[in-house]
Amino acid sequence: MNFTRWSARLPGTQRRAAARTDHELTPDRLGEGAVPAARAEQLTDDTPPVPAVDELPVREVLDRVPALVALVHGPDHRLAYVNDAYVTAFGLRSPGAPASEALPELHETGLLPLLDQVLRSGKPRTVKSRKAPDGRSYTFTCTPVTEGDTAGVLVFAIDVTDHAEAAERLRASERRQRETAVTLQRSLLPQVLEEPDDLRIAATYQPGGTEAAVGGDWYDVITLGGGRTALVIGDVMGRGVRAAAVMGQLRTAVRAYARLDLPPHEILQLLDGLATEIDANQIATCAYAIHDPNEGKLVYASAGHLPILVRDESGAVLRADEPTGPPLGTGGWMHASGSIPLGPGSTAVLYTDGLVERRNEDLDEGIASLERALSGATGTPQVVCDRLVRSAGVTADHDDDVAVLVLQHPSRTGPDSDLFRNAALELLGGIEAAPRARAFASGVLTSWRFPAELHDLGVLAASELVANSLQHGTPPMRLRLRRTDRRLIIEVTDGDDHLPRRRKAEPGDESGRGIAIVATIASNWGSRRTPGGGKAVWCEFVLPKG
């Protein structure tokens, strides 16, 4: 082989030659004292001559480069040359043998098909960071070379082991960080969902794929007492451990604020201020909804979150679009509550943007697709949840986190309906309303066939709550009894918004004992302000099993 002529095909040779041509000085451009290019190799008699680059022997150059070099020719890639670096890495090679025999390391790294491709196309190809049998990683560049009618390929391999190992360490670190974030995220989500009496609920969380950092999606179910249930879903903007940590703080705060039994928009108002204190640069979307079985609707507020979807008993899907305020952490916005019907037989879905948002699709199209999937989804909440996730194409390598919360208000018929009853009495008049309330409570509890002990406790609790309302409240007043398959709920509403509190009455006090008695005999009690003004005071008794 004539390496001098073959070197003309080496990568960069033409570019370097062109660069030298562009910078050569013509005789008429030589200034005073300038040295012509032909004589630049020997400026003085004392300076030894330096050969021009074009005069350097190609083989000597290739032998000394630290990169691995091999030259093959012909359709079966017969070996013509390997340099010293190649011999040091893989040992001596016999020229003239096909590459499959003479260069087995290329065969093991899968480069032989690439040699065929380069020979056919006449275009160079590069394979990055391929691990060789010696345990080191190389970037291989295969360049076509020709001499007359003979065609060959020059294989040029650069050792990138340090870079490959650094990249692998970085990937391992990212995997550990992701695993930490996923573990933190899952540990901060509810491990077991609370189970309200009147709702059937299921939820799922799917972290993003290995190439996507974990976000701050979360959901929660909070029983408020008195038969009411709070449902929450949110998404912290950002990724990784920080987003998961912020999510955990917001979820804990939501559970604390929910105990105040405030309207949804007031809960979001409190969360907005807290989100700013946690991290002024971190924002989050959130939807907070309350279900009251006596009202047959969801009352909700949204801070920049996606709309709640509700499928009624006939299969029609409603979208709760308004009102929606800005995300939490932006500050300065007064949130408002809205409502959407949720009667018996209805199914509601709360979800994060990972379920419906796609890079090549408008967000409204994703929500419309979810509506279509929900309209045909039947079965238990878990079945519906799984079906919605599958219909959205969410897989293990999805590019974003997904959280979905599905709740159903079952339509109860037959013997099951006897376990869910309601009864109410308007409290008209003055103190004479108290004996009517006791008689009403006694008759209702008797018809519901409660044990004598529970009957007496229920009548006593109703009497104390009514007496408290008659003494401290204002009309209109109402007594409501409700039973589920698990508990008896007694509630009294009036027009005064002053909430009662439990206190210790002194021996001489004429008041202050009613709420203390109720708190002592009942399993739970509480109070809240009602949306139209006024308050509701309630207590509940857990029913004996069986």
C-alpha positions in Angstrom: 0.0 0.0 0.0 1.2 3.5 -0.8 0.4 5.3 2.5 1.4 8.7 1.1 -1.4 8.6 -1.5 -3.9 6.9 0.9 -3.2 9.7 3.5 -4.9 12.1 1.1 -8.2 10.5 2.2 -7.6 10.8 5.9 -10.1 13.0 7.8 -9.2 16.6 7.7 -6.3 16.3 5.2 -8.1 18.3 2.5 -9.2 20.9 5.0 -5.7 21.4 6.3 -4.3 21.6 2.8 -7.0 24.2 1.8 -6.2 26.2 4.9 -2.5 26.3 4.1 -3.3 27.4 0.5 -5.5 30.2 1.8 -2.7 31.5 4.0 0.2 31.3 1.5 1.6 34.7 0.5 2.0 35.5 -3.1 5.3 37.1 -4.2 3.6 40.5 -4.9 2.1 40.4 -1.3 5.4 39.7 0.4 6.4 42.6 2.5 9.8 43.8 3.4 11.5 41.2 5.5 9.0 38.6 4.8 10.2 35.0 4.2 8.7 33.1 1.2 6.9 29.9 2.2 9.3 27.7 0.3 12.2 29.0 2.4 10.3 29.1 5.7 11.8 25.8 6.7 15.3 27.2 7.1 15.5 30.8 8.3 19.2 30.9 9.2 22.3 28.8 8.5 22.2 27.7 12.2 18.6 26.4 12.2 18.3 22.7 11.2 15.9 22.0 8.3 12.3 21.1 9.3 10.4 19.0 6.8 7.1 20.4 5.6 3.9 18.6 6.7 3.3 17.3 3.2 6.7 15.6 3.3 6.1 13.7 6.6 5.8 9.9 6.1 2.2 8.9 6.7 3.1 5.6 8.3 5.4 7.3 10.8 2.6 9.7 11.8 0.0 6.9 12.2 2.4 4.8 14.2 2.9 7.5 16.7 -0.7 8.7 17.2 -2.3 7.6 20.5 -5.5 6.6 18.8 -6.0 3.2 17.4 -5.7 3.0 13.6 -6.5 0.0 11.3 -6.6 0.0 7.5 -8.6 -2.7 5.6 -9.3 -3.1 1.9 -11.5 -5.0 -0.4 -15.0 -6.4 0.0 -14.0 -8.8 2.7 -12.0 -6.1 4.5 -8.6 -7.7 4.4 -6.2 -6.2 6.9 -3.5 -3.9 5.5 -2.2 -2.1 8.5 -2.6 -1.5 12.3 -0.6 1.1 14.2 1.4 0.7 17.4 -1.5 1.8 19.6 -3.7 -0.8 18.1 -1.1 -3.5 18.7 -0.6 -2.4 22.3 -4.4 -2.6 22.9 -5.2 -5.9 21.2 -1.9 -7.5 20.2 -0.1 -8.3 16.9 -2.2 -8.8 13.8 -1.4 -10.6 10.6 -1.9 -8.5 7.4 -3.8 -10.0 4.5 -6.5 -11.9 6.6 -10.2 -10.8 6.5 -11.2 -8.5 9.3 -13.5 -11.1 10.7 -10.4 -13.3 11.4 -7.6 -10.7 11.8 -9.7 -8.1 13.9 -12.0 -10.2 16.1 -12.4 -7.2 18.4 -14.2 -5.3 15.7 -16.5 -8.3 15.2 -17.3 -8.4 18.9 -18.1 -4.7 19.0 -20.4 -5.0 16.0 -18.4 -2.9 13.6 -18.1 -5.3 10.6 -21.6 -4.4 9.3 -20.6 -0.7 9.6 -17.5 -1.4 7.4 -19.8 -2.8 4.7 -22.0 0.2 4.9 -19.1 2.7 4.6 -17.6 0.7 1.7 -20.9 0.7 -0.2 -21.9 4.3 0.5 -18.5 6.0 0.4 -19.5 8.1 3.4 -17.8 8.1 6.8 -19.7 6.7 9.9 -19.1 7.1 13.6 -20.1 4.9 16.5 -19.8 6.5 19.9 -18.6 4.9 23.1 -18.6 1.3 22.2 -17.1 -1.1 24.7 -14.3 -3.3 23.4 -13.1 -6.7 24.6 -10.2 -5.1 26.5 -12.7 -3.5 28.8 -12.2 0.0 27.5 -14.6 2.2 25.6 -13.8 3.7 22.2 -15.4 6.0 19.7 -14.9 4.5 16.3 -14.8 6.5 13.1 -14.8 4.5 9.8 -13.7 6.5 6.7 -13.6 5.3 3.1 -10.2 5.5 1.3 -9.3 4.6 -2.2 -6.2 4.0 -4.3 -6.9 3.5 -8.0 -9.5 0.8 -8.3 -8.9 -0.5 -4.8 -11.3 0.7 -2.0 -10.8 0.3 1.7 -11.8 1.7 5.1 -9.7 3.4 7.6 -10.8 2.6 11.2 -9.9 5.4 13.7 -10.7 4.6 17.4 -10.3 7.1 20.2 -10.2 5.9 23.8 -13.1 7.5 25.7 -13.1 5.3 28.7 -12.8 8.1 31.2 -15.7 10.0 29.5 -17.8 6.8 29.4 -17.2 6.0 33.1 -17.9 9.6 34.1 -21.2 9.5 32.1 -22.1 6.2 33.7 -21.4 7.6 37.2 -23.6 10.6 36.3 -26.4 8.3 35.1 -26.0 6.1 38.3 -26.3 9.3 40.4 -29.4 10.4 38.5 -30.9 7.0 39.0 -30.2 7.1 42.7 -31.7 10.6 42.9 -34.8 9.5 41.0 -35.2 6.4 43.2 -34.9 8.7 46.3 -37.5 11.0 44.9 -39.9 8.2 44.0 -39.5 6.7 47.5 -40.1 10.0 49.1 -43.1 10.7 46.8 -44.8 7.4 47.5 -44.1 7.6 51.2 -45.8 11.1 51.3 -48.9 9.8 49.5 -51.7 8.2 51.5 -50.8 4.5 52.0 -54.4 3.6 52.6 -57.3 5.8 51.4 -60.0 6.7 53.9 -63.3 5.1 53.1 -66.3 7.4 53.4 -69.7 5.9 54.1 -71.4 7.3 51.0 -68.6 7.1 48.4 -66.5 4.4 46.8 -63.0 5.7 46.0 -59.9 4.5 44.2 -56.6 6.3 43.3 -53.4 5.6 41.4 -50.0 7.2 41.1 -47.7 6.4 38.2 -44.2 8.1 38.3 -42.6 9.2 35.1 -40.2 6.9 33.2 -36.5 6.6 33.8 -35.7 9.5 31.6 -38.1 11.8 33.5 -37.5 13.2 37.0 -40.3 12.6 39.5 -42.7 15.4 39.9 -44.9 16.5 42.9 -48.3 15.0 42.0 -50.5 14.1 45.0 -54.0 13.2 46.0 -55.9 12.7 49.3 -59.2 11.7 50.8 -60.2 13.3 54.1 -63.4 12.4 56.1 -64.7 15.6 57.7 -67.3 14.1 59.9 -71.0 14.5 59.7 -71.0 12.4 56.5 -69.0 14.9 54.5 -65.8 14.1 52.6 -63.0 16.3 51.3 -61.2 15.2 48.1 -57.9 16.8 47.1 -55.5 16.5 44.1 -52.5 18.7 43.2 -49.3 19.0 41.2 -46.2 20.9 42.3 -44.4 22.4 39.4 -40.8 21.2 39.1 -39.1 17.8 39.5 -37.1 15.7 41.8 -36.7 15.6 45.6 -37.5 19.3 46.1 -40.9 19.0 44.3 -41.7 15.9 46.4 -40.8 17.6 49.6 -42.9 20.7 48.8 -45.8 18.3 47.9 -45.5 16.6 51.3 -45.7 20.0 53.1 -48.7 21.0 51.1 -50.5 17.7 51.7 -49.9 17.9 55.4 -51.2 21.5 55.5 -54.3 20.5 53.5 -55.2 17.8 56.1 -54.7 20.3 58.9 -56.8 23.0 57.3 -59.5 20.5 56.4 -60.1 19.9 60.1 -61.3 23.5 60.3 -64.2 22.4 57.9 -63.9 25.6 55.9 -65.4 26.1 52.4 -63.1 25.0 49.5 -62.1 28.5 48.5 -61.0 29.4 52.0 -58.8 26.3 52.2 -57.1 27.3 48.9 -56.6 30.9 50.3 -54.8 29.5 53.3 -52.7 27.1 51.1 -51.8 30.0 48.8 -50.1 31.9 51.6 -48.4 28.8 52.9 -47.0 27.9 49.4 -45.4 31.4 49.2 -43.8 30.9 52.6 -42.5 27.4 51.7 -40.7 28.5 48.5 -41.5 31.8 46.7 -40.2 30.2 43.5 -42.3 27.1 43.7 -45.9 27.1 42.6 -48.5 24.3 42.6 -51.9 23.6 41.2 -54.6 22.2 43.4 -58.3 21.3 43.3 -60.2 20.9 46.7 -63.7 19.5 46.7 -66.2 18.6 49.4 -69.0 16.1 49.0 -72.1 16.3 51.3 -74.5 13.3 50.7 -77.4 15.5 51.7 -76.8 18.0 49.0 -76.0 15.7 46.0 -73.2 17.8 44.6 -69.5 18.5 44.8 -68.6 21.9 46.0 -65.1 22.7 44.8 -62.4 25.4 44.3 -59.5 25.2 41.9 -56.1 26.9 41.9 -54.9 26.5 38.3 -55.8 22.8 38.2 -57.5 20.9 35.5 -61.3 20.6 35.6 -63.1 17.9 37.5 -65.1 15.5 35.3 -68.4 13.9 36.4 -70.2 11.1 34.6 -73.9 10.9 35.6 -76.0 7.8 35.7 -76.9 8.1 32.1 -73.3 8.3 30.9 -73.2 12.0 30.1 -70.0 13.7 31.2 -69.9 17.2 32.7 -66.8 19.4 33.0 -66.4 21.7 36.0 -64.6 24.6 34.2 -65.4 27.5 36.5 -64.3 29.0 38.8 -60.5 28.5 38.4 -57.9 30.8 40.0 -54.2 31.0 39.5 -51.8 28.3 41.0 -50.9 28.3 44.6 -47.9 30.5 45.5 -48.8 33.4 43.2 -50.6 35.4 45.9 -53.0 38.2 45.7 -56.0 36.3 44.3 -59.3 35.7 46.0 -60.5 32.2 45.2 -64.1 31.3 44.8 -66.1 28.0 45.2 -68.3 26.4 42.5 -70.4 23.2 42.4 -71.1 20.4 40.1 -73.9 17.7 40.5 -72.9 14.4 42.0 -76.1 12.4 42.5 -76.5 8.6 43.1 -74.9 6.6 40.2 -72.4 9.3 39.4 -68.7 9.0 38.9 -66.2 11.9 39.4 -62.6 12.0 38.3 -59.8 14.3 39.6 -56.5 14.0 37.8 -53.1 15.7 37.1 -51.8 17.0 33.7 -49.7 13.9 33.1 -52.9 12.0 32.2 -54.0 14.4 29.4 -51.1 16.6 28.3 -49.0 15.6 25.3 -46.3 17.5 23.5 -47.9 17.1 20.1 -51.5 17.7 21.2 -53.5 20.5 22.5 -54.5 20.2 26.2 -58.2 20.5 25.4 -57.9 17.6 23.1 -56.4 15.5 25.9 -59.3 16.4 28.2 -61.8 15.7 25.5 -60.3 12.2 25.0 -60.5 11.6 28.8 -64.2 12.6 28.7 -64.9 10.1 25.9 -63.1 7.4 27.9 -65.0 8.2 31.1 -68.4 8.2 29.3 -67.9 4.5 28.5 -66.1 3.5 31.8 -68.2 1.3 34.1 -67.4 -0.9 37.0 -65.7 -0.3 40.4 -63.7 2.9 41.0 -60.5 0.9 40.6 -61.6 -0.6 37.3 -62.5 2.9 36.0 -59.2 4.3 37.3 -57.2 1.6 35.5 -59.2 2.0 32.3 -58.6 5.8 32.2 -54.9 5.3 32.6 -54.7 2.7 29.8 -56.9 4.8 27.5 -54.5 7.7 27.9 -51.5 5.6 26.8 -49.7 5.9 30.2 -46.9 3.3 30.3 -43.8 2.7 32.5 -41.7 5.0 30.3 -44.2 7.9 30.4 -42.6 11.3 30.3 -44.6 12.8 33.3 -46.1 11.7 36.6 -49.8 10.8 36.7 -52.1 10.9 39.6 -55.8 9.9 39.3 -58.6 9.9 41.9 -61.9 8.3 41.0 -65.0 8.5 43.3 -68.4 7.0 42.9 -71.7 7.8 44.6 -73.5 4.5 44.4 -77.1 4.2 43.5 -78.5 2.0 46.3 -81.6 -0.1 45.9 -83.3 -3.0 47.7 -82.1 -4.0 51.2 -79.0 -1.9 50.8 -81.1 1.3 50.6 -82.6 0.6 54.1 -79.1 1.1 55.6 -79.0 4.7 54.3 -81.8 6.9 55.6 -82.5 10.6 56.2 -85.0 12.4 58.3 -85.4 16.1 59.0 -87.5 18.4 61.2 -87.9 22.2 61.0 -87.6 23.7 64.5 -90.4 26.3 64.6 -91.4 28.3 67.6 -89.6 28.8 70.9 -88.6 26.5 73.7 -91.6 24.3 72.9 -89.6 23.0 69.9 -87.3 21.0 72.2 -89.9 18.4 73.3 -91.1 18.1 69.6 -87.4 17.5 68.6 -87.0 14.8 71.3 -90.2 13.0 70.2 -89.2 13.2 66.5 -85.8 11.8 67.2 -87.2 9.0 69.3 -89.7 8.0 66.7 -87.2 8.0 63.9 -84.6 6.0 65.8 -87.2 3.5 66.8 -88.3 3.1 63.2 -84.7 2.5 62.2 -84.6 -0.4 64.8 -81.6 0.8 66.7 -80.7 -1.0 70.0 -82.2 0.6 73.1 -78.8 2.0 74.3 -78.0 3.7 71.0 -81.6 4.9 70.8 -81.4 6.6 74.2 -78.0 8.1 73.4 -79.2 9.5 70.1 -82.3 11.1 71.7 -80.1 12.7 74.4 -77.6 14.1 71.8 -80.4 15.5 69.7 -82.0 17.1 72.8 -78.8 18.8 73.8 -77.9 20.1 70.3 -81.4 21.5 69.9 -81.4 23.1 73.3 -78.0 24.7 72.5 -79.4 26.0 69.2 -82.5 27.4 70.8 -80.5 29.2 73.5 -77.7 30.6 71.4 -78.8 30.4 67.8 -81.3 32.2 65.6 -83.9 31.0 63.1 -84.2 29.2 60.8 -83.4 26.0 62.8 -83.4 22.4 61.6 -82.8 19.0 63.1 -81.5 16.3 60.7 -80.9 12.6 61.4 -79.0 10.4 59.0 -77.9 6.8 59.2 -75.5 4.9 57.0 -74.3 1.3 57.2 -71.6 2.4 59.7 -72.9 5.3 61.8 -75.7 7.5 63.0 -75.3 11.3 62.4 -77.3 14.0 64.2 -77.0 17.6 63.0 -78.7 20.8 64.0 -78.4 24.0 61.9 -79.4 27.6 62.7 -78.9 31.1 61.4 -76.2 32.2 63.9 -72.5 31.8 62.7 -71.0 31.7 66.2 -69.4 28.3 66.6 -69.7 26.5 69.9 -66.7 25.2 71.8 -66.3 22.7 74.5 -65.5 24.2 77.9 -65.6 23.1 81.5 -68.7 24.5 83.3 -68.3 25.6 86.9 -70.7 24.2 89.5 -72.7 27.5 89.6 -72.9 27.9 85.8 -76.3 27.5 84.2 -74.9 26.8 80.7 -71.8 25.2 79.1 -72.7 21.6 79.7 -74.6 20.7 76.5 -71.6 20.4 74.2 -69.6 18.7 76.9 -72.3 16.0 77.3 -72.5 15.5 73.5 -68.7 15.2 73.3 -68.7 12.6 76.0 -71.4 10.3 74.7 -70.8 10.6 70.9 -68.0 9.0 68.9 -67.2 12.3 67.3 -68.6 15.9 67.1 -67.9 19.1 65.3 -69.2 22.3 63.9 -68.9 24.4 60.7 -70.2 27.6 59.2 -72.7 27.0 56.4 -72.4 28.8 53.0 -75.5 30.9 53.3 -74.7 32.1 56.8 -75.2 30.4 60.1 -73.7 27.2 61.4 -74.2 23.4 61.7 -73.3 21.4 64.8 -73.2 17.7 64.5 -72.3 14.5 66.3 -72.1 10.9 65.2 -72.2 7.4 66.8 -70.5 4.4 65.3 -73.0 1.5 64.8 -72.3 -1.9 66.3 -71.1 -4.4 63.7 -73.7 -6.8 62.5 
